[in-house]
Amino acid sequence: MRMCRHHGYRGLAKAHPGQVQAPPLKPGKGAAPEDLARWEAARKAQSSQRICVEHANAEHKQWRPLQRYIGRREYYDETHLAIAALVSDRAAER
């Protein structure tokens, strides 16, 4: 799979249509201004939808145990779920 520059794998979006959304392809050098404006609007719309998910994912990584997990691999899921519960509780308080 080829990695897209900023937003994950384009191949992943092809393999899972309707579940994964790849960023819109940038128009070529000779594209009409309307095409560039349409691309920019689509890119901004996707970015606006994605930012809340990215912030939620980043909040987990602010917890020290997940920054550099050095525990046993089989306990990672349990650790991550415990921190997810703490993040959820903290978000509910806001």
C-alpha positions in Angstrom: 0.0 0.0 0.0 1.2 3.5 -0.8 1.1 5.9 2.0 -0.8 9.1 1.3 1.1 12.2 2.3 -1.1 13.4 5.2 -4.0 11.2 5.9 -3.4 7.5 6.0 -3.5 4.9 3.2 -5.2 5.4 -0.1 -5.2 1.6 -0.5 -7.0 1.2 2.8 -9.8 3.3 1.4 -10.0 1.2 -1.7 -10.0 -2.0 0.3 -12.8 -0.8 2.6 -15.1 1.5 0.7 -17.6 3.3 2.8 -15.6 2.7 6.0 -12.3 4.5 5.3 -12.2 7.9 3.5 -9.1 8.9 1.7 -8.4 12.6 1.1 -9.5 13.9 -2.3 -6.9 13.8 -5.1 -5.3 17.2 -5.8 -6.0 18.4 -9.3 -3.1 18.6 -11.7 -1.0 21.7 -12.6 -3.2 22.9 -15.4 -6.5 22.4 -13.6 -9.3 25.0 -13.9 -9.8 27.4 -11.0 -13.2 25.8 -10.4 -11.6 22.4 -10.0 -9.1 23.8 -7.5 -11.9 25.5 -5.5 -13.9 22.3 -5.5 -10.9 20.3 -4.3 -10.1 22.8 -1.5 -13.7 22.7 -0.3 -13.7 18.9 -0.3 -10.4 18.8 1.6 -11.6 21.3 4.2 -14.9 19.4 4.7 -13.0 16.2 5.3 -10.5 17.9 7.6 -13.4 19.4 9.7 -14.9 15.9 10.1 -11.6 14.3 11.0 -10.3 16.8 13.5 -12.5 15.8 16.4 -11.4 12.1 15.9 -7.8 13.1 15.8 -8.2 15.1 19.0 -9.8 12.2 20.7 -7.0 9.9 19.7 -4.4 12.4 20.8 -6.0 12.7 24.3 -5.2 9.0 25.0 -1.5 9.6 24.1 -1.2 12.4 26.7 -1.4 9.7 29.4 2.1 8.7 30.5 1.5 4.9 30.4 0.7 5.0 26.7 3.4 7.4 25.6 6.1 4.7 25.9 4.4 1.5 26.7 7.0 -0.9 28.0 4.8 -3.5 29.6 4.0 -6.9 28.3 2.2 -7.0 24.9 -0.6 -9.1 26.2 -1.6 -6.4 28.8 -1.6 -3.5 26.4 -5.3 -3.9 25.6 -6.2 -3.8 29.2 -4.1 -0.7 29.9 -5.5 1.1 26.9 -9.1 0.3 27.9 -8.4 1.5 31.4 -7.0 4.8 30.1 -9.9 5.1 27.6 -12.3 4.9 30.6 -10.4 7.6 32.4 -10.4 9.8 29.3 -14.1 9.2 28.9 -14.9 10.0 32.5 -12.8 13.2 32.2 -14.6 14.2 29.0 -18.0 13.6 30.7 -17.1 16.1 33.5 -16.5 18.9 31.0 
